Each structure stands twice: as structure tokens, then as C-alpha cells.
Amino acid sequence: MFEAVGDGVGHVRYVVDGAPTVRAVTFLADVLSDPVNAALVGGGGLAVVLAMVAFLRYRPASADVRALRNSLWGYREFVPWMLRLAVGLPLIGAGFAGYFFSPAVQAPTRVFQVAIGFLLLFGLGTRVVALVGLLAYLASLAVRPELVLASEYVGGFLGILVLGSGRPSADHLLKEVAATEHTVYGRFEPIYPAVERFHGLVKPYEQYAPTLIRVGLGFNFALLGFWEKLANPGHALEVVEKYDLTAVVPVDPGLWVVGAGLTELAVGVFLVVGLFTRATAATAFLVLTTTLFGLPDDPVLAHVTLFGLTSALFVTGGGPLSIDERLGVVLDHSPHRPATE
């Protein structure tokens, strides 16, 4: 039914090897030529659009939504910790598992990645460590393009660079000791004044952390949805067959692939532009959870960063330079108070 033309690249290759790929346009046309499939895809897209329009027009459960946003405002101080966990834990796991950022790139980089991961978890020299990790990833990406599959690390590293370590962290503890009068450490600590000056320079840009996170995360979701499923559906079809996913939701295997691809692509685009960011982050978390339980031998560690970043966005919302900000459906970005509607 499908014509093989090449080989796809994606995280589905972690669980399926050697599957043929199929011509994307032929595949999509074949799937959507079925009236039932076309109705389900079109109906699903229309339902999402109508739900967004209805929310903006009628604001259902507005008091509940406002209470949720105001509560999440109080969690923002923990976002740096969430980012450090989201990036540090999978780096430690990658080091011990023998791959470099992505399971698609096997490399003996245990010491480097474990060191970066532990320092991020401790929150020691956090911004410097995040910069080293980001530069290492970007330099390696130029040599191993398949590392683009782990592009969510860019958003994670940039978020940490902007926000710093937060608390609890070793940086915060050392700062408090250094700033206290008559302490031995404060008397001999050489870099505290320079660090404080740097923090002062970075502080005005802290508000852009959600923007950096959602663009990095959104790009990754859009890439995976488009490239590994819609543009190269062969491996995804093998995943559907291997795990008998049509027994979970009884639809055509091709519709499984198209539906998953369009969902991930839409999640990615919505995150990049900052449209209904919290709802989109919740959808992304659901997609990741489905993957976790639906593909039992999929490497969970490879998705920890995605889980962590989506959780952070659920707390922060879209941030500046987002459609949400223009529509007024996110928190006010004033550093003093949450918005009221």
C-alpha cells in the first residue's frame, strides 16, 4: 500500500529497528481518503478550534481558572529547581547509560554528563554549568545532527541560565553565608561580588525564561510530530503494530500515526507561539504519559526533560512574547502580583 523511499529518524527507533519508511504524501493521502479517518481528523481539529473560541468568548469556570493561576503564581520560586531536576537527572542517566543527550547517539561521556548533572542537581555554579552543557550540546549538534532529537535541552539550559539556581541550592546557601557579616567564608569568598553584579545584569531578563522554555520545548514536539510520524511514518506504523495500539483505540493504524503526528505538531506550534500554554502543557504531559505506559520498553530517562519542562510551563504560563499575553488569558507578568480577571 505504501512505497518505501528511505529511512526515518526519531525516538521511535529506540523501540523499533529496521522498519521501512513510506512516502509521506502517499501515506497521508491514503489515510485521509477513508471517509471515517477524514471525519475523525477533521472533527478533532474542529473540536479543538471550537473549544478555544468558546473559552475566549464565554470564559467558563472563570473563578476556578483564576484561583488556579493565582495558586500557581506562588509556585514560581520553585521553577529553577524544577528545571535543574529536569535537566540534571536525565544527564546523569545518560552518562551511566552510555549515550550523549539522546539515545540515538551512543558515546562514552559518562564523567562529563554525570558531573554536569550532579552539579545542576546540587545547584553549584549553576549558570556556569548550564552554559558549559549548552555549548557542549550545540558543538556536538554540528557534528551529530541527530542530536536535534534532544533539542529540548536547549530550552532547559537557557531557562537555567536566565533564572539561575533558585532555592534550595548550594549557590543560595553559599550566597547567604557570604553575605552575612563576620563569617569566615564571607571574608575569604572571592567571587561573591562578581556573581552579585552578574545577577543584577541578568535579572531584567528573568521574565523571558518561560519564553525560552516553551520555544525550545515546542520545537522539539513539532519536530517529532512532523519528522518522525508525518514525514517518515514507516517506523511509527511498526510501533503501532508491535504494541498492538489499535487494540487500545480501535482505529486504522495509519490514523494512529497521523493522529499522533498532528497532535504533537499542534502541541509544538501552540507552545512556540504561546497559545493556551498551560492547557497545551497539560496535553503534552498527557501525551508523554501515554507514551510511558503504552511503550513499555521506551527509554523513560530520555523523556524526563520533556516531563520537567512541561511541568514548569504549567506553572509559569506562556510568559512574554506569547499570544496568551495578548489575549489576556495568562498571569500578569508583573513581578509583584498575579493578575485578576
C-alpha positions as CSV (number, residue, x, y, z in Angstrom):
1,M,0.0,0.0,0.0
2,F,2.9,2.4,0.8
3,E,6.0,3.0,-1.3
4,A,9.3,2.8,0.6
5,V,11.8,5.5,-0.2
6,G,14.2,6.0,2.6
7,D,14.8,5.8,6.3
8,G,13.3,8.0,9.1
9,V,15.0,9.3,12.2
10,G,13.2,9.6,15.5
11,H,12.8,8.4,19.0
12,V,10.5,5.5,17.8
13,R,13.8,3.9,16.6
14,Y,14.6,3.3,20.2
15,V,12.0,0.6,20.2
16,V,11.8,-0.4,16.6
17,D,14.7,-1.0,14.3
18,G,14.8,-1.8,10.6
19,A,11.3,-0.8,9.8
20,P,10.7,0.5,6.2
21,T,9.6,4.1,5.7
22,V,6.9,5.1,3.3
23,R,6.3,8.0,1.0
24,A,4.7,10.7,3.3
25,V,2.3,12.3,0.8
26,T,1.1,8.9,-0.4
27,F,0.7,7.7,3.1
28,L,-1.3,10.8,4.2
29,A,-3.5,10.8,1.1
30,D,-4.2,7.1,1.6
31,V,-5.2,7.5,5.3
32,L,-7.4,10.6,4.7
33,S,-9.1,9.0,1.6
34,D,-11.0,6.9,4.1
35,P,-14.1,9.0,5.0
36,V,-14.1,7.8,8.6
37,N,-10.5,8.8,9.0
38,A,-11.0,12.1,7.4
39,A,-14.1,12.8,9.6
40,L,-12.2,11.9,12.7
41,V,-9.2,14.1,11.9
42,G,-11.3,17.0,10.7
43,G,-13.8,16.6,13.5
44,G,-11.0,16.5,16.1
45,G,-9.4,19.7,14.7
46,L,-12.7,21.5,14.6
47,A,-13.5,20.5,18.2
48,V,-10.2,22.0,19.3
49,V,-10.9,25.3,17.5
50,L,-14.4,25.5,18.8
51,A,-13.2,24.8,22.4
52,M,-10.7,27.6,22.2
53,V,-13.3,30.0,20.7
54,A,-15.8,29.0,23.4
55,F,-13.3,29.6,26.2
56,L,-12.3,33.0,24.9
57,R,-15.9,34.0,24.4
58,Y,-17.6,32.6,27.5
59,R,-14.8,32.1,30.0
60,P,-16.4,29.1,31.7
61,A,-15.4,28.4,35.3
62,S,-13.6,31.7,35.3
63,A,-13.4,31.8,39.2
64,D,-11.8,28.3,39.2
65,V,-9.3,29.3,36.5
66,R,-8.4,32.5,38.3
67,A,-7.9,30.6,41.6
68,L,-5.6,28.0,39.8
69,R,-3.5,30.8,38.2
70,N,-3.1,32.7,41.5
71,S,-2.1,29.5,43.3
72,L,0.4,28.6,40.6
73,W,1.9,32.1,41.0
74,G,3.2,31.0,44.4
75,Y,5.0,28.1,42.9
76,R,7.1,30.2,40.5
77,E,10.0,30.4,43.0
78,F,10.4,26.6,42.6
79,V,10.7,26.8,38.8
80,P,14.6,27.0,38.8
81,W,14.6,23.8,41.0
82,M,12.2,22.1,38.6
83,L,14.5,23.0,35.6
84,R,17.6,21.7,37.4
85,L,15.9,18.4,38.1
86,A,14.5,18.2,34.6
87,V,18.0,18.6,33.0
88,G,20.3,17.2,35.7
89,L,18.6,13.8,36.3
90,P,18.5,12.7,32.6
91,L,22.1,13.8,32.1
92,I,23.2,11.6,35.0
93,G,21.1,8.7,33.5
94,A,22.5,9.3,30.0
95,G,26.1,9.3,31.4
96,F,25.6,5.9,33.1
97,A,23.6,4.5,30.1
98,G,26.4,5.4,27.7
99,Y,24.6,7.8,25.4
100,F,25.1,11.6,24.8
101,F,22.0,13.6,25.4
102,S,19.9,11.4,23.1
103,P,19.8,7.5,23.0
104,A,20.3,8.0,19.2
105,V,23.9,9.0,19.9
106,Q,26.0,6.4,21.8
107,A,29.1,7.9,23.3
108,P,31.4,7.2,26.3
109,T,30.8,10.5,28.0
110,R,30.0,9.2,31.5
111,V,32.2,11.5,33.6
112,F,31.2,14.7,31.7
113,Q,27.5,14.2,31.8
114,V,27.3,12.8,35.3
115,A,29.4,15.8,36.5
116,I,27.1,18.3,34.8
117,G,24.0,16.5,36.0
118,F,25.2,16.3,39.7
119,L,26.3,20.0,39.7
120,L,22.9,21.0,38.4
121,L,21.1,18.9,41.0
122,F,23.2,20.4,43.8
123,G,22.8,23.9,42.3
124,L,26.5,24.6,42.5
125,G,27.9,27.1,39.9
126,T,24.6,26.7,38.2
127,R,24.7,29.2,35.5
128,V,28.3,28.4,34.5
129,V,27.4,24.6,34.5
130,A,24.3,25.3,32.3
131,L,26.4,27.3,29.9
132,V,29.0,24.5,29.6
133,G,26.2,22.0,29.0
134,L,24.6,24.1,26.4
135,L,27.8,24.8,24.5
136,A,28.7,21.1,24.6
137,Y,25.3,20.2,23.1
138,L,25.5,22.8,20.4
139,A,29.1,21.9,19.4
140,S,28.1,18.2,19.2
141,L,25.0,19.0,17.2
142,A,27.2,20.4,14.5
143,V,28.9,17.0,14.2
144,R,25.9,14.7,15.0
145,P,22.8,16.3,13.5
146,E,20.6,13.5,15.1
147,L,21.1,15.3,18.4
148,V,18.4,17.6,17.2
149,L,16.1,14.9,18.7
150,A,17.1,16.1,22.1
151,S,16.6,19.8,21.3
152,E,14.5,20.3,24.4
153,Y,17.8,20.6,26.3
154,V,18.4,24.0,24.7
155,G,15.2,25.4,26.3
156,G,16.2,23.8,29.6
157,F,19.7,25.1,29.7
158,L,18.6,28.6,28.6
159,G,15.9,28.7,31.3
160,I,18.5,27.8,33.9
161,L,21.0,30.4,32.6
162,V,18.3,33.1,32.9
163,L,16.8,32.0,36.2
164,G,19.9,30.7,38.0
165,S,19.8,28.1,40.7
166,G,17.0,29.4,42.9
167,R,16.5,27.5,46.1
168,P,17.1,25.0,47.5
169,S,20.6,25.1,46.1
170,A,24.2,25.2,47.1
171,D,24.6,28.5,45.4
172,H,21.8,30.0,47.5
173,L,23.4,28.6,50.7
174,L,26.8,29.9,49.9
175,K,25.4,33.3,48.9
176,E,23.7,33.6,52.3
177,V,26.8,32.7,54.2
178,A,29.0,35.1,52.1
179,A,26.5,38.0,52.6
180,T,26.4,37.6,56.4
181,E,28.8,39.8,58.3
182,H,31.7,38.4,60.3
183,T,31.6,34.9,58.6
184,V,34.9,33.3,57.8
185,Y,33.7,32.2,54.4
186,G,32.4,35.7,53.6
187,R,35.7,37.2,54.5
188,F,37.6,35.0,52.0
189,E,35.0,34.2,49.4
190,P,36.5,35.8,46.2
191,I,33.7,35.7,43.6
192,Y,30.6,36.7,45.6
193,P,30.7,40.4,44.5
194,A,31.2,39.5,40.8
195,V,28.4,37.0,41.0
196,E,26.1,39.6,42.5
197,R,26.9,42.0,39.7
198,F,26.2,39.4,37.1
199,H,22.9,38.5,38.8
200,G,21.9,42.2,38.6
201,L,22.6,42.2,34.9
202,V,20.6,39.1,34.2
203,K,17.6,39.9,36.5
204,P,15.7,42.0,34.0
205,Y,15.7,39.1,31.6
206,E,14.3,36.5,34.1
207,Q,10.8,37.2,32.9
208,Y,11.7,35.7,29.5
209,A,12.5,32.2,31.0
210,P,9.0,30.8,30.1
211,T,9.5,32.1,26.5
212,L,12.8,30.3,26.1
213,I,11.5,27.1,27.6
214,R,8.3,26.9,25.6
215,V,10.1,27.7,22.3
216,G,12.7,25.0,22.9
217,L,10.1,22.5,24.0
218,G,7.7,23.4,21.3
219,F,10.3,23.0,18.6
220,N,11.0,19.5,19.9
221,F,7.4,18.4,19.9
222,A,6.8,19.9,16.4
223,L,9.9,18.2,15.1
224,L,9.0,14.8,16.5
225,G,5.4,15.1,15.3
226,F,6.3,16.2,11.8
227,W,9.5,14.4,11.0
228,E,9.2,11.0,12.7
229,K,5.5,10.5,12.1
230,L,4.1,12.6,9.3
231,A,7.2,12.8,7.1
232,N,8.6,9.4,7.9
233,P,5.6,7.2,9.1
234,G,7.2,3.8,8.4
235,H,8.7,3.4,11.9
236,A,5.6,4.8,13.6
237,L,3.5,2.2,11.8
238,E,5.8,-0.5,13.1
239,V,5.3,0.8,16.7
240,V,1.6,0.7,16.3
241,E,1.8,-2.9,15.1
242,K,4.4,-4.0,17.7
243,Y,2.4,-2.8,20.7
244,D,-1.0,-3.6,19.2
245,L,-2.1,0.0,19.8
246,T,-5.2,-0.5,17.7
247,A,-6.5,-2.7,20.5
248,V,-6.3,0.3,22.8
249,V,-8.1,2.6,20.4
250,P,-9.7,0.6,17.6
251,V,-8.8,2.8,14.6
252,D,-6.9,2.3,11.4
253,P,-3.1,2.0,12.1
254,G,-2.5,4.9,9.7
255,L,-4.9,7.1,11.6
256,W,-3.0,6.3,14.8
257,V,0.2,7.7,13.1
258,V,-1.5,10.7,11.6
259,G,-3.4,11.5,14.8
260,A,-0.3,11.2,16.9
261,G,1.8,13.3,14.5
262,L,-0.8,16.0,14.1
263,T,-1.3,16.2,17.9
264,E,2.5,16.5,18.6
265,L,2.8,19.1,15.8
266,A,-0.1,21.1,17.1
267,V,1.3,21.0,20.7
268,G,4.7,22.2,19.4
269,V,3.2,25.0,17.4
270,F,1.0,26.1,20.3
271,L,3.9,26.1,22.6
272,V,6.2,28.1,20.3
273,V,3.6,30.8,19.8
274,G,2.4,30.7,23.4
275,L,-1.3,29.9,22.7
276,F,-3.2,28.4,25.6
277,T,0.2,27.5,27.1
278,R,-1.0,25.8,30.3
279,A,-3.6,23.7,28.5
280,T,-1.1,22.8,25.9
281,A,1.5,21.8,28.5
282,A,-1.1,19.6,30.2
283,T,-1.9,18.0,26.8
284,A,1.9,17.4,26.2
285,F,2.1,15.8,29.7
286,L,-0.8,13.5,28.8
287,V,0.9,12.6,25.5
288,L,4.2,11.8,27.3
289,T,2.4,9.7,30.0
290,T,0.6,7.7,27.3
291,T,4.0,7.0,25.7
292,L,5.4,6.0,29.0
293,F,2.7,3.4,29.7
294,G,1.9,2.5,26.0
295,L,5.5,1.7,25.1
296,P,6.9,-0.3,28.0
297,D,10.5,-0.6,26.6
298,D,10.8,3.1,25.6
299,P,13.7,4.7,27.4
300,V,11.9,6.7,30.2
301,L,15.0,8.7,31.0
302,A,15.0,10.2,27.5
303,H,11.7,11.9,28.3
304,V,12.4,13.2,31.8
305,T,13.4,16.6,30.5
306,L,10.2,16.8,28.5
307,F,8.2,16.0,31.6
308,G,10.0,18.5,33.6
309,L,9.8,21.4,31.1
310,T,6.1,20.8,30.5
311,S,5.5,20.9,34.3
312,A,7.5,24.2,34.5
313,L,5.4,25.8,31.8
314,F,2.2,24.7,33.6
315,V,3.4,26.8,36.5
316,T,4.7,29.8,34.5
317,G,2.3,30.0,31.6
318,G,3.4,31.4,28.3
319,G,5.3,34.4,29.6
320,P,6.2,37.4,27.4
321,L,6.1,37.4,23.6
322,S,3.2,35.0,23.7
323,I,-0.3,35.1,22.2
324,D,-1.6,34.3,25.6
325,E,-0.2,37.6,26.8
326,R,-2.0,39.4,24.1
327,L,-5.3,37.6,24.7
328,G,-5.1,38.2,28.5
329,V,-5.6,34.5,29.4
330,V,-2.3,34.2,31.3
331,L,-0.9,35.7,34.5
332,D,0.1,39.3,34.5
333,H,3.9,39.3,34.2
334,S,4.3,41.9,36.9
335,P,6.8,40.7,39.4
336,H,4.6,41.9,42.3
337,R,1.2,40.2,41.9
338,P,-0.8,37.8,39.9
339,A,-3.4,39.2,37.6
340,T,-7.1,39.3,38.3
341,E,-9.7,38.9,35.5
